[in-house]
Amino acid sequence: MLEVDPKLLAARARRGLDRWDEMWDGELRMVPPASGTHQRFGSELLLVLAQRASDNGLELSYETGVFHRENDYRVPDLAVYRPDHQRARRGGCRAGRRDSLAG
């Protein structure tokens, strides 16, 4: 992982810009805010998938933290997962296979 200036990280945290930052196998990814078009598409996709997920006993959530390991987590736009994969204490869910993630 490249070294990131602690002042930059602190400034991002103060402004709330780090909310969607991700860590991919120990590499920090600073994710920019989504555009309006992206948000509208994600909302429409959520509406289409919600009933299908429910019908199949799955959970669907928007911008939920998905944790594989302490240094490997994502914040996908949508997460579809089994209820037993939810982690209430962290407000996210644990990752299963990586191909189960879309974001």
C-alpha positions in Angstrom: 0.0 0.0 0.0 1.3 3.4 -0.8 1.7 5.8 2.0 -1.1 8.4 2.3 -0.5 11.7 4.1 -2.2 11.4 7.5 -3.4 15.1 7.1 -5.2 14.1 3.9 -6.9 11.2 5.6 -7.9 13.4 8.6 -9.3 16.1 6.3 -11.4 13.5 4.4 -12.7 12.1 7.7 -13.7 15.6 8.9 -15.6 16.2 5.7 -17.2 12.7 5.7 -15.5 12.0 2.4 -14.0 8.7 3.7 -17.4 7.1 4.2 -17.2 5.1 0.9 -13.4 4.5 0.9 -12.6 0.9 0.4 -9.6 -1.4 1.1 -8.8 -4.0 -1.5 -6.3 -6.5 -0.2 -4.6 -3.8 1.8 -4.8 -1.1 -0.9 -6.8 2.0 0.0 -9.2 3.1 -2.7 -10.6 6.6 -2.3 -14.0 6.4 -4.0 -15.5 9.6 -5.4 -19.2 10.4 -4.8 -21.6 8.9 -7.3 -23.2 11.1 -9.9 -26.9 11.7 -10.1 -27.2 9.4 -13.1 -25.4 6.7 -11.2 -27.6 7.1 -8.1 -30.8 7.0 -10.2 -29.7 3.9 -12.0 -28.8 2.2 -8.6 -32.2 3.2 -7.2 -34.1 1.7 -10.1 -32.0 -1.5 -9.9 -32.8 -1.8 -6.2 -36.5 -1.6 -7.0 -36.2 -4.3 -9.7 -34.1 -6.7 -7.5 -35.8 -6.1 -4.1 -38.8 -8.5 -4.6 -36.6 -11.1 -6.3 -34.2 -11.2 -3.5 -37.0 -11.4 -0.9 -38.7 -14.2 -2.9 -35.4 -16.2 -2.7 -34.8 -15.6 1.0 -32.0 -13.1 0.4 -31.3 -9.7 1.9 -30.8 -6.6 -0.3 -29.1 -3.4 0.9 -27.8 -0.2 -0.5 -24.2 1.0 0.1 -23.5 -1.6 2.8 -20.0 -2.4 4.0 -18.9 -5.8 2.9 -16.0 -7.2 4.9 -13.8 -10.1 3.8 -10.9 -9.4 6.1 -9.8 -6.4 8.2 -7.7 -5.1 5.3 -10.2 -6.1 2.6 -13.6 -4.5 2.4 -15.9 -2.8 -0.1 -18.9 -0.6 -0.1 -20.8 -1.8 -3.2 -23.9 0.1 -4.5 -26.0 -2.9 -3.9 -25.4 -6.0 -1.8 -27.5 -9.2 -2.1 -26.7 -11.7 0.6 -28.0 -14.5 2.8 -29.4 -13.3 6.1 -26.8 -15.4 8.0 -24.0 -13.3 6.4 -25.2 -10.0 8.0 -23.0 -8.5 10.7 -25.1 -6.2 12.8 -22.2 -5.1 15.0 -20.4 -3.6 12.1 -23.4 -2.5 10.1 -22.4 -4.5 7.1 -22.1 -8.1 6.0 -19.4 -10.6 5.5 -18.3 -11.4 2.0 -18.7 -14.9 0.7 -17.1 -15.6 -2.7 -15.9 -12.5 -4.4 -18.0 -13.2 -7.5 -21.0 -12.6 -5.2 -20.2 -8.9 -5.1 -21.3 -6.3 -7.6 -20.7 -2.6 -7.3 
